[in-house]
Amino acid sequence: MKRLDGKIAIITGAARGIGFGIAKTYAEEGAQVIIIDLSQDAVDEAVKTLTDASYLATGFAADVTDNAVIEKIFKQIFNEFGKIDILINNAGITRDGLLMKMKEADWDLVMNVNLKGTFICTQKVCRYMMKKRSGAIINIASVIGLMGNAGQANYAASKGGTIAFTKSAAKEFASRNIRVNAIAPGFIETEMTARLSEEVIANYAKAIPLNKMGSIRDVANCCVFLASEDSNYITGQTIQVDGGLIM
Ligand SMILES: NC(=O)c1ccc[n+]([C@@H]2O[C@H](COP(=O)([O-])OP(=O)(O)OC[C@H]3O[C@@H](n4cnc5c(N)ncnc54)[C@H](O)[C@@H]3O)[C@@H](O)[C@H]2O)c1
């Protein structure tokens, strides 16, 4: 028996990076995964990679900030599968810049995708979870939302907001047996960080007691735990997957 056998899981921003890693790990654990991402081609390719390996996967091209489209897709998913067990709000972006020079458009975009997108998807999914009196929602925040970072005021605010949103949603939904938790990844090996020089990586590693970058699998494993019965008594929490990063 795998840990997510028979579970229906929606993962946003899952065509690549951490989201795809979560989708793959979930599929390996027996879940039917539903990938949501911006480009149809990227969604199709990610779904094909999983179904070619005989996993259960499907997907939709959608922007998490598009309220009407997300409502329609989630309804379609519920009608097809009869339930939605897990939502991972993973879609996220950065538009870095020093506060003094930050463009209002860059503030708005980051807040919209990272925070409002999480609100929209959570609001749409909760009605289906409430019907079944069961569900797990996991929001991918960031250690930057806890510690702040120069040049990332918009991103830090969006991720700090995600953590506060998680605590509130957990309190609202607890009586319906829907658990809401956040994960705050630290420095994770992704395509983005692969471009950094060895020197930069070594400098980051100095602030990490475990002395290395995290892997996508480290984040995905935490997502499995937070959606499985092993975490039945955990809600409203933010788990840092960061190697003990010194803040
Ligand atoms: N990479 C890290 O080290 C790190 C650390 C902490 C937190 N995070 C968080 O983890 C999450 C995933 O990060 P990643 O490194 O895999 O990023 P990534 O850029 O590789 O992947 C993000 C995915 O989200 C999709 N996306 C962007 N905007 C979207 C929208 N409006 N609607 C739907 N999909 C959208 C992108 O197309 C992309 O496929 C993000 O929320 C990020 O903030 C990442």
The ligand as a Tripos MOL2 file, in Angstrom:
@<TRIPOS>MOLECULE
LIG
   44    48     1     0     0
SMALL
NO_CHARGES

@<TRIPOS>ATOM
      1 N1         13.7340   27.0670   -6.1470 N.am      1 LIG1
      2 C1         13.9040   27.3870   -4.8640 C.2       1 LIG1
      3 O1         15.0190   27.3370   -4.3540 O.2       1 LIG1
      4 C2         12.7150   27.8000   -4.0300 C.ar      1 LIG1
      5 C3         12.9420   28.1410   -2.6820 C.ar      1 LIG1
      6 C4         11.8440   28.5030   -1.8970 C.ar      1 LIG1
      7 C5         10.5780   28.5160   -2.4220 C.ar      1 LIG1
      8 N2         10.3720   28.1880   -3.7320 N.ar      1 LIG1
      9 C6          8.9750   28.2060   -4.2170 C.3       1 LIG1
     10 O2          8.6790   26.9520   -4.8050 O.3       1 LIG1
     11 C7          7.7290   27.1260   -5.8610 C.3       1 LIG1
     12 C8          8.2600   26.5080   -7.1380 C.3       1 LIG1
     13 O3          9.4980   27.1020   -7.4490 O.3       1 LIG1
     14 P1         10.4600   26.5800   -8.6360 P.3       1 LIG1
     15 O4         11.8470   26.9050   -8.2400 O.co2     1 LIG1
     16 O5         10.1150   25.1840   -8.9840 O.co2     1 LIG1
     17 O6         10.0240   27.6010   -9.8020 O.3       1 LIG1
     18 P2          9.9390   27.3900  -11.3970 P.3       1 LIG1
     19 O7          9.9740   28.7540  -11.9710 O.co2     1 LIG1
     20 O8         10.9300   26.3850  -11.8720 O.co2     1 LIG1
     21 O9          8.4760   26.7660  -11.5880 O.3       1 LIG1
     22 C9          7.3200   27.4930  -11.3100 C.3       1 LIG1
     23 C10         6.2070   27.0020  -12.2130 C.3       1 LIG1
     24 O10         5.0470   27.7880  -11.9410 O.3       1 LIG1
     25 C11         4.4510   28.1460  -13.1660 C.3       1 LIG1
     26 N3          3.6620   29.3710  -13.0120 N.ar      1 LIG1
     27 C12         4.1390   30.6430  -12.8830 C.ar      1 LIG1
     28 N4          3.1380   31.5140  -12.8230 N.ar      1 LIG1
     29 C13         1.9800   30.7870  -12.9260 C.ar      1 LIG1
     30 C14         0.6090   31.1250  -12.9380 C.ar      1 LIG1
     31 N5          0.2100   32.4050  -12.8550 N.pl3     1 LIG1
     32 N6         -0.3020   30.1400  -13.0530 N.ar      1 LIG1
     33 C15         0.0930   28.8450  -13.1690 C.ar      1 LIG1
     34 N7          1.3820   28.4620  -13.1610 N.ar      1 LIG1
     35 C16         2.3170   29.4310  -13.0390 C.ar      1 LIG1
     36 C17         5.6170   28.3210  -14.1280 C.3       1 LIG1
     37 O11         5.1810   28.2550  -15.4760 O.3       1 LIG1
     38 C18         6.5250   27.1790  -13.7180 C.3       1 LIG1
     39 O12         6.2580   25.9910  -14.4140 O.3       1 LIG1
     40 C19         7.4960   28.6320   -5.9700 C.3       1 LIG1
     41 O13         6.3340   28.9920   -5.2440 O.3       1 LIG1
     42 C20         8.7270   29.2230   -5.3240 C.3       1 LIG1
     43 O14         8.4850   30.5050   -4.8120 O.3       1 LIG1
     44 C21        11.4120   27.8290   -4.5370 C.ar      1 LIG1
@<TRIPOS>BOND
     1     1     2 1
     2     2     3 2
     3     2     4 1
     4     4     5 ar
     5     4    44 ar
     6     5     6 ar
     7     6     7 ar
     8     7     8 ar
     9     8     9 1
    10     8    44 ar
    11     9    10 1
    12     9    42 1
    13    10    11 1
    14    11    12 1
    15    11    40 1
    16    12    13 1
    17    13    14 1
    18    14    15 2
    19    14    16 1
    20    14    17 1
    21    17    18 1
    22    18    19 2
    23    18    20 1
    24    18    21 1
    25    21    22 1
    26    22    23 1
    27    23    24 1
    28    23    38 1
    29    24    25 1
    30    25    26 1
    31    25    36 1
    32    26    27 ar
    33    26    35 ar
    34    27    28 ar
    35    28    29 ar
    36    29    30 ar
    37    29    35 ar
    38    30    31 1
    39    30    32 ar
    40    32    33 ar
    41    33    34 ar
    42    34    35 ar
    43    36    37 1
    44    36    38 1
    45    38    39 1
    46    40    41 1
    47    40    42 1
    48    42    43 1
@<TRIPOS>SUBSTRUCTURE
     1 LIG1         1 GROUP 0 **** ****
